[in-house]
């Protein structure tokens, strides 16, 4: 068992290097080369494992990164063993509920067929937008899976259930 932060903006799943060394002694860790000009201060180590399973999704031949996550633990004031990134999350559709603190992977074959994919457009700047419709008016919203805040003009948000 481990405590992971779910981060849809993280490109790779990263574990605390102390967690890896304690729970997987002898697991080979390979050096990772960081591109010049990167804001990365410490180079992670790469590891490969034959089988990996979290929240009901089982993946074979998985790789992840090992890095000291102590600064993240101190900043969040919570014990974590790593970050679950998109290289794991991207294997299957999933439901993430912040309210219920739950992550549930869905079988591709059982994924609801009645759900329509978002109509997404790419701006020349590289930002992806999808279009939201409220009372017949359509407006674009930027698609940012790593954002913790959604912003739009106040008059474009639906009214609260209380009517306020």
Secondary structure, 3 states (H helix, E strand, C coil): CCCEEECCCCCCCEEEHHHHHHHCCCCCCEECCCCCCCCCCCCCEEEEEEEEEECCEEEEEEEEEEECCHHHHHHHCCCCCEEECHHHHCCCCEEEECCCCEEEECCHHHCCCCCCCCCEEECCCCCEEEEEEECCEEEEEECCCCCCCCCCCHHHCCCCCCCC
